[in-house]
């Protein structure tokens, strides 16, 4: 080998160059193959897109056929949704086909070129037929649009004019004409046009024979029918041109051309796929051959460049690195000749191993808790050294946070244990305020490690006369008996009650204890005043003095205990009020028993009265029944209509209730009495007056009777008429005519 390639550096450079060259050639060939394959895939994808656009063309046609008579804009604007969709799909297909026509793979393939031209011709035919279909639908119209609208308007005008003729055949034919018209618009059957023609002639013939005919109107109707049939034939012609079914007219042409378009694209796809498969196989074999030749040359050069002697120092380095990889730090160093090309590498590894030993000792010291150990970083790039120093700082920070956490945890435990302890005290002594006050102030002074304490509770609930009474005081392990009352707002205790806020004093005047406090004369160093509050209502104040300054957690505990005490004081007060209410309710219960006895006696008297009332009501019913059995009775509403009539009178008259109920009195009276019963007659009855009528009535052919009608109003409890009662009796006196009294 050439001398300039004997050094390892030159060999490695040659190796790198060879690898780069091989990579460039391989990548270039791959890119070329990929680019060529992508172009072929794009060609296939373009054909598939054309197939989709062909389907979209058909969908646009179907939309037009299904919805042309539902969208009025179709007959107003030339730019309808159906046409826009069709034009868009058509332009997309034309663009893609034009792009295919310019490709070499198409131009060099005779079959593909012919297939493209055939497809373009079919596409032009499809477009022409579609345009003709759109024009036909627009000319035909629907409802009030186009020929259909004119046709329907004309039929309506004819029907309006025919409405002047009353002949039954004309009316029947008008209805039949309208029905045939609707049937044709639905079915487009040309036979119905002939029926319309026969029916038109029949109607005109009937009109010519009509009586009192208007020749001008008949002539106008005849001209109208001629125009009506002319438009009908135009519509029939348009429908035949469009196609009555899918096998005739423009619809059939479009269906056939659509099939040809799909077949053309499918055929073109098969031709191109065969050509693409052949070209891809040929290109792949060429590229594979080039890569195999290059790879063989690369392996040969690699074998020539390296000899076994080069691998000896690499073997030592590899073994040493294996120990480092396993986590071991060997005591020995890598020993290589200074002239060896790998010597700088071995020295770098030796320095790395030594630095690892230093950092390991530093980590060991940190693990043992020796936080005073120091380490120097090798350079700004010594990431491991920086991370170890950061770890050192994090450990110190963690130790400080743990210390702070322990202190917080101790404070929380102090508060929780104290709250649990005082909750039990408050629960046990909640029924005795005096006992509760003594135990509470004693225990809180001890728990806060204070000197003295006092509990003041609100004495009067009257806002103007409220005072704070010292319920209990404790100092130096004994209860102090002191009587003291403080007005709201007086001194610090009164101020605390008014402001409802905790007050802490660290500088206590010498005369404070003897002047304003109920704690005695021991000079404290710190005093705290805690308001006893629940729902913004003050129930008292706790005053505690200590030689030591109160800590934050002790103040928080005191405030929470004061809130619990307020709840207990509220409960105790409520219990006391409940006891008072219970005693009062017992007195009220006794009074209610006495009232209940009195009500029972009243109920018995009322029951006796009701029984007497029922007895009288039964007597009245018996009397009324007897009257109805002996005389004729009729009941009227306030309008003079019959609401009830007894069976005796119905039998006498020979009629039924159904015939008379709801009728006026005149249904029972003779012609003479009908004249006497006027509106004033019923008005007098409504005013409370009684009326009589004597009349002669005839029953059957030869039987005559003279009857006397006695009309009386029936009043309610308010003396207001609710109905009228007529009692009729037969009299023997002969009367020639009815009279009114």
TAVEN-V830012 format. One record per pair of residues at least 24 apart in sequence whose C-alpha atoms are under 8 Angstrom apart, sorted by the first residue. I is the first residue (numbers start at 1). J is the second residue. D is the distance in whole Angstrom. If there is no record, write none. Layout:
# TAVEN-V830012
I_J_D ; I_J_D
This chain:
# TAVEN-V830012
8_341_7 ; 11_305_6 ; 11_306_8 ; 15_301_8 ; 15_302_7 ; 15_305_8 ; 18_298_7 ; 19_298_8 ; 22_294_7 ; 22_295_8 ; 22_298_8 ; 26_291_6 ; 29_287_7 ; 30_287_8 ; 33_283_7 ; 33_284_7 ; 33_287_8 ; 37_280_7 ; 40_276_7 ; 43_100_8 ; 44_269_7 ; 44_272_8 ; 44_273_8 ; 46_96_7 ; 47_265_7 ; 47_269_7 ; 50_92_8 ; 50_93_6 ; 50_96_7 ; 50_265_8 ; 51_262_7 ; 51_265_7 ; 53_89_5 ; 53_90_8 ; 53_92_7 ; 53_93_6 ; 54_89_7 ; 54_93_8 ; 54_258_7 ; 54_261_7 ; 54_262_7 ; 56_85_8 ; 56_86_8 ; 56_89_7 ; 57_85_8 ; 57_86_6 ; 57_89_6 ; 57_90_7 ; 58_258_7 ; 60_85_6 ; 60_86_6 ; 61_86_8 ; 61_130_7 ; 64_134_8 ; 68_137_7 ; 69_141_7 ; 69_142_6 ; 74_138_7 ; 75_138_6 ; 75_141_7 ; 75_145_7 ; 75_146_8 ; 94_120_8 ; 105_272_8 ; 106_272_8 ; 111_271_7 ; 112_268_6 ; 112_271_6 ; 112_272_7 ; 115_264_6 ; 115_265_8 ; 115_267_8 ; 115_268_6 ; 116_264_8 ; 116_268_7 ; 118_264_7 ; 119_260_8 ; 119_261_6 ; 119_264_6 ; 119_265_7 ; 122_257_6 ; 122_260_7 ; 122_261_6 ; 123_257_8 ; 123_261_7 ; 125_257_7 ; 126_253_8 ; 126_254_6 ; 126_257_6 ; 126_258_7 ; 129_250_6 ; 129_253_7 ; 129_254_7 ; 130_250_8 ; 130_254_7 ; 132_250_8 ; 133_242_6 ; 133_250_7 ; 133_251_8 ; 136_238_6 ; 136_242_7 ; 140_235_6 ; 140_238_7 ; 147_231_7 ; 147_235_7 ; 148_235_7 ; 151_228_6 ; 151_231_6 ; 151_232_7 ; 154_224_7 ; 154_228_6 ; 155_228_7 ; 158_221_6 ; 158_224_7 ; 158_225_8 ; 161_217_8 ; 161_221_7 ; 162_221_8 ; 165_207_8 ; 165_210_8 ; 167_210_7 ; 169_203_8 ; 169_206_7 ; 170_203_6 ; 170_206_7 ; 170_207_8 ; 173_199_7 ; 173_203_7 ; 188_236_7 ; 188_239_7 ; 188_244_7 ; 189_244_8 ; 190_236_6 ; 193_229_8 ; 193_232_7 ; 193_233_7 ; 193_236_8 ; 196_229_7 ; 197_229_7 ; 200_225_6 ; 313_342_7 ; 314_342_8 ; 317_346_7 ; 324_353_8 ; 329_353_7 ; 329_356_8 ; 329_357_7 ; 359_385_7 ; 359_388_8 ; 363_388_7 ; 366_392_7 ; 371_396_7 ; 411_553_6 ; 412_553_8 ; 415_553_7 ; 415_554_8 ; 415_556_8 ; 415_557_5 ; 418_447_8 ; 418_557_8 ; 419_557_7 ; 419_560_8 ; 419_561_6 ; 422_561_7 ; 423_564_7 ; 426_565_7 ; 426_568_6 ; 427_568_8 ; 430_568_6 ; 430_569_7 ; 430_571_7 ; 430_572_6 ; 431_572_6 ; 431_575_8 ; 432_572_7 ; 433_569_7 ; 433_572_7 ; 434_471_7 ; 434_472_8 ; 437_471_6 ; 437_472_6 ; 438_471_8 ; 438_472_5 ; 438_473_7 ; 438_474_8 ; 438_479_8 ; 441_472_7 ; 441_473_7 ; 441_474_6 ; 442_473_8 ; 442_474_6 ; 442_477_8 ; 442_479_8 ; 445_474_8 ; 445_544_7 ; 448_554_7 ; 449_546_7 ; 450_544_7 ; 450_545_6 ; 450_546_4 ; 450_547_7 ; 450_548_8 ; 451_475_6 ; 451_476_6 ; 451_524_7 ; 451_544_8 ; 451_545_6 ; 451_546_5 ; 451_547_7 ; 452_476_7 ; 452_519_6 ; 452_544_6 ; 452_545_5 ; 452_546_7 ; 453_519_6 ; 453_542_7 ; 453_543_6 ; 453_544_4 ; 453_545_6 ; 454_518_7 ; 454_519_6 ; 454_542_6 ; 454_543_5 ; 454_544_6 ; 455_540_7 ; 455_541_6 ; 455_542_5 ; 455_543_6 ; 456_540_5 ; 456_541_5 ; 456_542_6 ; 456_543_8 ; 457_539_6 ; 457_540_4 ; 457_541_7 ; 458_538_8 ; 458_539_5 ; 458_540_5 ; 468_494_7 ; 468_540_7 ; 470_518_7 ; 473_518_7 ; 473_519_7 ; 474_519_8 ; 475_519_7 ; 482_518_7 ; 484_518_7 ; 491_516_6 ; 492_516_8 ; 492_529_8 ; 493_529_7 ; 493_541_7 ; 493_543_8 ; 496_529_7 ; 496_530_7 ; 496_531_6 ; 496_541_7 ; 497_531_6 ; 497_538_6 ; 497_540_7 ; 497_541_6 ; 500_531_6 ; 500_533_7 ; 500_536_8 ; 500_538_7 ; 501_530_7 ; 501_531_6 ; 502_528_7 ; 502_529_6 ; 502_530_5 ; 502_531_6 ; 502_559_8 ; 503_528_6 ; 503_529_5 ; 503_530_7 ; 504_528_4 ; 504_529_6 ; 506_549_7 ; 525_549_7 ; 526_550_7 ; 530_558_7 ; 530_559_6 ; 530_562_7 ; 531_559_8 ; 531_562_7 ; 532_562_5 ; 532_563_6 ; 532_565_7 ; 532_566_5 ; 533_562_7 ; 533_563_6 ; 533_566_6 ; 534_563_6 ; 534_566_6 ; 534_567_6 ; 539_566_6 ; 539_569_7 ; 540_566_8 ; 631_727_7 ; 631_728_6 ; 631_729_6 ; 632_727_6 ; 632_728_5 ; 632_729_6 ; 633_725_7 ; 633_726_6 ; 633_727_5 ; 633_728_6 ; 634_725_6 ; 634_726_5 ; 634_727_7 ; 635_723_7 ; 635_724_6 ; 635_725_5 ; 635_726_6 ; 636_723_6 ; 636_724_5 ; 636_725_6 ; 636_726_8 ; 637_722_7 ; 637_723_5 ; 637_724_6 ; 638_682_8 ; 638_686_7 ; 638_721_8 ; 638_722_7 ; 638_723_6 ; 638_724_7 ; 639_682_8 ; 640_664_6 ; 640_665_7 ; 640_682_7 ; 640_724_8 ; 641_665_7 ; 653_699_7 ; 669_695_8 ; 669_697_7 ; 670_695_7 ; 670_696_7 ; 670_697_6 ; 672_737_7 ; 672_738_6 ; 673_738_6 ; 673_739_7 ; 676_739_8 ; 676_740_7 ; 685_711_8 ; 685_712_7 ; 685_713_6 ; 685_724_8 ; 686_713_7 ; 686_721_6 ; 687_721_8 ; 688_712_8 ; 688_713_6 ; 688_721_7 ; 689_713_7 ; 691_740_8 ; 691_741_6 ; 692_740_6 ; 692_741_5 ; 693_738_7 ; 693_739_6 ; 693_740_5 ; 693_741_6 ; 694_738_5 ; 694_739_5 ; 694_740_7 ; 695_735_8 ; 695_737_6 ; 695_738_4 ; 695_739_7 ; 696_735_7 ; 696_736_7 ; 696_737_7 ; 696_738_6 ; 705_730_7 ; 706_730_6 ; 706_731_6 ; 706_732_7 ; 706_733_7 ; 706_734_7 ; 706_735_7 ; 707_731_6
